[in-house]
């Protein structure tokens, strides 16, 4: 199965927006639907990206921690600066 980035031809700037929106989602700043809207991608693209990269949906505190760690790891892999991200309390 091809990754959604290849399958849907997600551009690097779109992926950056998705990751930033996911970070806000895990901080409980926004809902899942609002995260897709802020990333400026259709909800189905956002869902496919989340599923493809095995991000957890928030049900527990562990999901939040795992999600934030995964977002930061992917951002570093993509060369996106993470130093300016708000730190979860």
N, C-alpha and C positions, 0 to 999 in steps of 0.2 A: 504494500500500500504506500503510495506516494504521500509525502508530507503535504499538509494543507497549504503551506507556503508555496510549494511548487505547483500543486494541483490548481489552486485558485489564483496563482500568480500574485501573491501578496508582495508588495514592494517593501524595501527596507524601512522607509519612513512610516508605512502603515503598520509594520510589525512593531516599530518603536512606540507608536501610539497605542497599540493593543497592549503591549507590556506595561506602559505607564498607567493605562486604565485598569489593568489587572492589579497593579500595585495599589491603586486607590480602592479598588473593590476589596482587597484583602485587609486594608486598613479600616474598612467599614464606612468609608466616606460616601460610597455610591452603591447602587444596586447593580446586579449583573447586567440588566437591560440598559441602564444608564452608562455603564462602562462601555458597552458596544457603541452606544450613541456618541460618547466622547471620543472614542477611537475612530469615529467616522467610517465605520464599516458596518455592513448589514449584520443583524443579530446571528444569522446562520453562519457567517464567516467567523464571527467571534466564538461561537459555540464549537465550530470545527477546529479552530486554533486551540482552544482550551482542551478539547478531547484529544487532539493529535499530540499535544505536548503533556498530556496526563496531569493537568493542573487539578487540584482538588476543588470541589465546590464546598463552600463554607458551611459546615455543620457543627464543628467543634473548634476549640482553641488550637488544637494540633493542625487542623486544616489550614487555619490562618498562618501559623508559623511555617508549615511546609510550603504553602503558596507563596509567601513572601520570599522565602529562601530560593525557591525555584525561579521566581521572577528576576531576582537579583542575579542568580547564576546565568540565566539566559541573556540578561542585559549585558553582563560582562563579556559573555561569549560573542555577542553581536557588536561589541565595542561602544556600547552606550554608557555614558558617564553615570555612575550611581552615587557619587559623593554628595550630590545636592538633593537626594531624595529625603523626604521627612522620615525620621526614625520612629518606628512604632514604640509606644510606651507600655 
